[in-house]
Amino acid sequence: MTYEIPKRIQQLGTDIEERQLRYHNRRVLVSKEFTFDSAHHLHLYEGKCKSLHGHTYKLQTILSGTTDRRGLTIDFADMKRIAKERVLDVLDHRYLNEVLPPMNTTAENMVVWMYEQIHAALVEEGHYPNVRIEEIRLWETPTSYAAVTRTFMEADDHAG
């Protein structure tokens, strides 16, 4: 197969119309991943994690939504900004037991707090009314993660 160098750049209004930018009206998943380093220790735990130690955590945010007139669900830059402002800036290179609300700093507790922070930002900003969180995953090690889904969170909200 041979590849040709484009002879000219596609122009909006000439080669493609604005109504064509949105190819579909389907809900799609979009995801962004981040890493941060933090220290913590666990209470009522017998094992290595009883002592102060650190992790390089990986956070994955998975959102869904329909596309806007441009064909975008949510700008990846906005996903990054929200995660940075609401989660990463709070936790990166920090002692988790000190900066999180009172809780045992397990991945299972932290991932729910992260979901709440990102959800609150999406609601408060109101720029993306068709976007919702589907899942938040927090890897504590390369092979171990905790996750919470929209279904879990909404079911728990209605259970009480």
Phi and psi in degrees as GROMACS dihedral restraints (atoms count N, CA, C in turn):
[ dihedral_restraints ]
;  ai    aj    ak    al  type     phi  dphi    fc
    3     4     5     6     1  -103.1    20    10
    4     5     6     7     1   146.3    20    10
    6     7     8     9     1  -114.7    20    10
    7     8     9    10     1   136.5    20    10
    9    10    11    12     1  -106.2    20    10
   10    11    12    13     1   145.5    20    10
   12    13    14    15     1   -75.8    20    10
   13    14    15    16     1   133.2    20    10
   15    16    17    18     1   -57.9    20    10
   16    17    18    19     1   139.1    20    10
   18    19    20    21     1   -82.8    20    10
   19    20    21    22     1   -25.6    20    10
   21    22    23    24     1  -156.6    20    10
   22    23    24    25     1   159.8    20    10
   24    25    26    27     1   -85.3    20    10
   25    26    27    28     1   137.9    20    10
   27    28    29    30     1   -59.7    20    10
   28    29    30    31     1   135.6    20    10
   30    31    32    33     1  -113.7    20    10
   31    32    33    34     1   129.5    20    10
   33    34    35    36     1   -66.8    20    10
   34    35    36    37     1   131.4    20    10
   36    37    38    39     1    95.0    20    10
   37    38    39    40     1   -20.3    20    10
   39    40    41    42     1  -110.8    20    10
   40    41    42    43     1   -54.9    20    10
   42    43    44    45     1   -97.1    20    10
   43    44    45    46     1   -23.9    20    10
   45    46    47    48     1  -146.1    20    10
   46    47    48    49     1   140.2    20    10
   48    49    50    51     1   -96.1    20    10
   49    50    51    52     1   154.0    20    10
   51    52    53    54     1   -56.6    20    10
   52    53    54    55     1   -36.6    20    10
   54    55    56    57     1   -64.7    20    10
   55    56    57    58     1   -17.7    20    10
   57    58    59    60     1   -89.0    20    10
   58    59    60    61     1   -11.8    20    10
   60    61    62    63     1   -63.7    20    10
   61    62    63    64     1   -37.5    20    10
   63    64    65    66     1   -89.0    20    10
   64    65    66    67     1   103.2    20    10
   66    67    68    69     1   -76.7    20    10
   67    68    69    70     1   -27.4    20    10
   69    70    71    72     1  -151.1    20    10
   70    71    72    73     1   172.6    20    10
   72    73    74    75     1  -123.7    20    10
   73    74    75    76     1    36.4    20    10
   75    76    77    78     1   -92.1    20    10
   76    77    78    79     1   154.1    20    10
   78    79    80    81     1   -80.7    20    10
   79    80    81    82     1   133.7    20    10
   81    82    83    84     1  -128.7    20    10
   82    83    84    85     1   155.1    20    10
   84    85    86    87     1   -91.6    20    10
   85    86    87    88     1   140.2    20    10
   87    88    89    90     1  -129.7    20    10
   88    89    90    91     1   143.4    20    10
   90    91    92    93     1  -138.6    20    10
   91    92    93    94     1   149.0    20    10
   93    94    95    96     1  -140.0    20    10
   94    95    96    97     1   141.7    20    10
   96    97    98    99     1  -119.4    20    10
   97    98    99   100     1   147.7    20    10
   99   100   101   102     1  -140.4    20    10
  100   101   102   103     1   157.2    20    10
  102   103   104   105     1  -126.2    20    10
  103   104   105   106     1   151.6    20    10
  105   106   107   108     1  -154.0    20    10
  106   107   108   109     1   157.5    20    10
  108   109   110   111     1  -114.4    20    10
  109   110   111   112     1   133.5    20    10
  111   112   113   114     1  -149.8    20    10
  112   113   114   115     1   161.3    20    10
  114   115   116   117     1  -115.5    20    10
  115   116   117   118     1   151.4    20    10
  117   118   119   120     1  -165.1    20    10
  118   119   120   121     1   176.9    20    10
  120   121   122   123     1  -149.1    20    10
  121   122   123   124     1   159.3    20    10
  123   124   125   126     1  -107.7    20    10
  124   125   126   127     1   144.7    20    10
  126   127   128   129     1   -94.2    20    10
  127   128   129   130     1   153.2    20    10
  129   130   131   132     1    53.4    20    10
  130   131   132   133     1    41.6    20    10
  132   133   134   135     1  -133.8    20    10
  133   134   135   136     1   128.8    20    10
  135   136   137   138     1  -105.1    20    10
  136   137   138   139     1   110.4    20    10
  138   139   140   141     1   157.2    20    10
  139   140   141   142     1  -174.4    20    10
  141   142   143   144     1   -56.6    20    10
  142   143   144   145     1   -36.1    20    10
  144   145   146   147     1   -74.1    20    10
  145   146   147   148     1    -2.2    20    10
  147   148   149   150     1   -67.6    20    10
  148   149   150   151     1   -33.0    20    10
  150   151   152   153     1   -89.5    20    10
  151   152   153   154     1   155.4    20    10
  153   154   155   156     1   -58.0    20    10
  154   155   156   157     1   129.5    20    10
  156   157   158   159     1  -157.2    20    10
  157   158   159   160     1   173.0    20    10
  159   160   161   162     1  -127.3    20    10
  160   161   162   163     1   163.6    20    10
  162   163   164   165     1  -138.9    20    10
  163   164   165   166     1   154.1    20    10
  165   166   167   168     1   -99.1    20    10
  166   167   168   169     1   104.0    20    10
  168   169   170   171     1   -84.1    20    10
  169   170   171   172     1   153.0    20    10
  171   172   173   174     1  -122.5    20    10
  172   173   174   175     1   127.0    20    10
  174   175   176   177     1  -109.8    20    10
  175   176   177   178     1   130.4    20    10
  177   178   179   180     1  -120.5    20    10
  178   179   180   181     1   125.6    20    10
  180   181   182   183     1  -105.7    20    10
  181   182   183   184     1   129.3    20    10
  183   184   185   186     1  -123.0    20    10
  184   185   186   187     1   113.1    20    10
  186   187   188   189     1  -113.8    20    10
  187   188   189   190     1   161.5    20    10
  189   190   191   192     1  -137.0    20    10
  190   191   192   193     1   158.2    20    10
  192   193   194   195     1   176.8    20    10
  193   194   195   196     1   169.9    20    10
  195   196   197   198     1   -87.7    20    10
  196   197   198   199     1   163.6    20    10
  198   199   200   201     1   -86.2    20    10
  199   200   201   202     1   153.8    20    10
  201   202   203   204     1   -86.0    20    10
  202   203   204   205     1  -171.2    20    10
  204   205   206   207     1   -62.8    20    10
  205   206   207   208     1   -19.7    20    10
  207   208   209   210     1   -89.9    20    10
  208   209   210   211     1   -10.2    20    10
  210   211   212   213     1    93.6    20    10
  211   212   213   214     1    14.1    20    10
  213   214   215   216     1  -105.0    20    10
  214   215   216   217     1   140.6    20    10
  216   217   218   219     1   -85.5    20    10
  217   218   219   220     1   -55.8    20    10
  219   220   221   222     1  -152.9    20    10
  220   221   222   223     1   141.1    20    10
  222   223   224   225     1   -66.0    20    10
  223   224   225   226     1   130.0    20    10
  225   226   227   228     1   -57.3    20    10
  226   227   228   229     1   -30.8    20    10
  228   229   230   231     1   -64.4    20    10
  229   230   231   232     1   -36.4    20    10
  231   232   233   234     1   -69.8    20    10
  232   233   234   235     1   -39.0    20    10
  234   235   236   237     1   -59.6    20    10
  235   236   237   238     1   -43.4    20    10
  237   238   239   240     1   -64.6    20    10
  238   239   240   241     1   -46.0    20    10
  240   241   242   243     1   -60.9    20    10
  241   242   243   244     1   -45.7    20    10
  243   244   245   246     1   -62.8    20    10
  244   245   246   247     1   -47.6    20    10
  246   247   248   249     1   -62.2    20    10
  247   248   249   250     1   -39.8    20    10
  249   250   251   252     1   -65.7    20    10
  250   251   252   253     1   -50.7    20    10
  252   253   254   255     1   -65.8    20    10
  253   254   255   256     1   -42.7    20    10
  255   256   257   258     1   -89.8    20    10
  256   257   258   259     1   -25.1    20    10
  258   259   260   261     1  -126.0    20    10
  259   260   261   262     1   -59.4    20    10
  261   262   263   264     1   -63.9    20    10
  262   263   264   265     1   -44.4    20    10
  264   265   266   267     1   -63.9    20    10
  265   266   267   268     1   -27.4    20    10
  267   268   269   270     1   -77.8    20    10
  268   269   270   271     1   -35.9    20    10
  270   271   272   273     1  -106.7    20    10
  271   272   273   274     1   -25.3    20    10
  273   274   275   276     1   -65.6    20    10
  274   275   276   277     1   128.1    20    10
  276   277   278   279     1    56.1    20    10
  277   278   279   280     1    41.6    20    10
  279   280   281   282     1  -127.6    20    10
  280   281   282   283     1   165.4    20    10
  282   283   284   285     1   -90.3    20    10
  283   284   285   286     1   106.7    20    10
  285   286   287   288     1   -59.1    20    10
  286   287   288   289     1   -36.6    20    10
  288   289   290   291     1   -62.6    20    10
  289   290   291   292     1   -19.8    20    10
  291   292   293   294     1   -93.8    20    10
  292   293   294   295     1   -33.9    20    10
  294   295   296   297     1  -100.3    20    10
  295   296   297   298     1   -19.4    20    10
  297   298   299   300     1   -86.1    20    10
  298   299   300   301     1   160.6    20    10
  300   301   302   303     1   -58.6    20    10
  301   302   303   304     1   160.9    20    10
  303   304   305   306     1   -55.6    20    10
  304   305   306   307     1   116.0    20    10
  306   307   308   309     1  -168.9    20    10
  307   308   309   310     1   159.9    20    10
  309   310   311   312     1   -75.8    20    10
  310   311   312   313     1   128.3    20    10
  312   313   314   315     1   -82.2    20    10
  313   314   315   316     1    54.2    20    10
  315   316   317   318     1   -79.9    20    10
  316   317   318   319     1   157.7    20    10
  318   319   320   321     1   -59.3    20    10
  319   320   321   322     1   -35.4    20    10
  321   322   323   324     1   -64.9    20    10
  322   323   324   325     1   -39.6    20    10
  324   325   326   327     1   -73.7    20    10
  325   326   327   328     1   -43.5    20    10
  327   328   329   330     1   -63.3    20    10
  328   329   330   331     1   -39.5    20    10
  330   331   332   333     1   -66.2    20    10
  331   332   333   334     1   -32.6    20    10
  333   334   335   336     1   -68.7    20    10
  334   335   336   337     1   -43.2    20    10
  336   337   338   339     1   -59.1    20    10
  337   338   339   340     1   -42.4    20    10
  339   340   341   342     1   -62.8    20    10
  340   341   342   343     1   -43.7    20    10
  342   343   344   345     1   -56.9    20    10
  343   344   345   346     1   -47.9    20    10
  345   346   347   348     1   -60.0    20    10
  346   347   348   349     1   -40.6    20    10
  348   349   350   351     1   -66.4    20    10
  349   350   351   352     1   -45.1    20    10
  351   352   353   354     1   -70.8    20    10
  352   353   354   355     1   -40.7    20    10
  354   355   356   357     1   -60.1    20    10
  355   356   357   358     1   -45.7    20    10
  357   358   359   360     1   -59.4    20    10
  358   359   360   361     1   -41.3    20    10
  360   361   362   363     1   -63.6    20    10
  361   362   363   364     1   -44.2    20    10
  363   364   365   366     1   -62.1    20    10
  364   365   366   367     1   -41.7    20    10
  366   367   368   369     1   -67.6    20    10
  367   368   369   370     1   -47.6    20    10
  369   370   371   372     1   -63.1    20    10
  370   371   372   373     1   -41.5    20    10
  372   373   374   375     1   -72.8    20    10
  373   374   375   376     1   -37.5    20    10
  375   376   377   378     1    65.1    20    10
  376   377   378   379     1    11.1    20    10
  378   379   380   381     1   -76.8    20    10
  379   380   381   382     1   -22.8    20    10
  381   382   383   384     1  -126.3    20    10
  382   383   384   385     1    74.2    20    10
  384   385   386   387     1   -65.4    20    10
  385   386   387   388     1   -22.9    20    10
  387   388   389   390     1   -94.6    20    10
  388   389   390   391     1     3.7    20    10
  390   391   392   393     1   -99.1    20    10
  391   392   393   394     1   137.4    20    10
  393   394   395   396     1  -141.2    20    10
  394   395   396   397     1   154.7    20    10
  396   397   398   399     1   -75.1    20    10
  397   398   399   400     1   132.7    20    10
  399   400   401   402     1  -101.2    20    10
  400   401   402   403     1   -40.5    20    10
  402   403   404   405     1  -159.6    20    10
  403   404   405   406     1   145.3    20    10
  405   406   407   408     1  -123.5    20    10
  406   407   408   409     1   128.3    20    10
  408   409   410   411     1  -118.8    20    10
  409   410   411   412     1   138.8    20    10
  411   412   413   414     1  -128.3    20    10
  412   413   414   415     1   111.8    20    10
  414   415   416   417     1   -86.6    20    10
  415   416   417   418     1   126.0    20    10
  417   418   419   420     1   -89.4    20    10
  418   419   420   421     1   -31.6    20    10
  420   421   422   423     1  -135.2    20    10
  421   422   423   424     1   170.1    20    10
  423   424   425   426     1   -59.7    20    10
  424   425   426   427     1   -18.7    20    10
  426   427   428   429     1  -118.3    20    10
  427   428   429   430     1     4.7    20    10
  429   430   431   432     1  -134.1    20    10
  430   431   432   433     1   123.2    20    10
  432   433   434   435     1  -139.8    20    10
  433   434   435   436     1   160.0    20    10
  435   436   437   438     1  -117.3    20    10
  436   437   438   439     1   148.0    20    10
  438   439   440   441     1  -140.3    20    10
  439   440   441   442     1   154.3    20    10
  441   442   443   444     1  -135.7    20    10
  442   443   444   445     1   142.1    20    10
  444   445   446   447     1  -114.8    20    10
  445   446   447   448     1   163.6    20    10
  447   448   449   450     1   -58.8    20    10
  448   449   450   451     1   -42.0    20    10
  450   451   452   453     1   -59.4    20    10
  451   452   453   454     1   -45.0    20    10
  453   454   455   456     1   -61.8    20    10
  454   455   456   457     1   -47.1    20    10
  456   457   458   459     1   -66.4    20    10
  457   458   459   460     1   -42.1    20    10
  459   460   461   462     1   -69.5    20    10
  460   461   462   463     1   -36.4    20    10
  462   463   464   465     1   -64.2    20    10
  463   464   465   466     1   -42.6    20    10
  465   466   467   468     1   -67.4    20    10
  466   467   468   469     1   -34.4    20    10
  468   469   470   471     1   -63.4    20    10
  469   470   471   472     1   -33.7    20    10
  471   472   473   474     1   -92.4    20    10
  472   473   474   475     1    -7.2    20    10
  474   475   476   477     1   -78.0    20    10
  475   476   477   478     1   -30.1    20    10
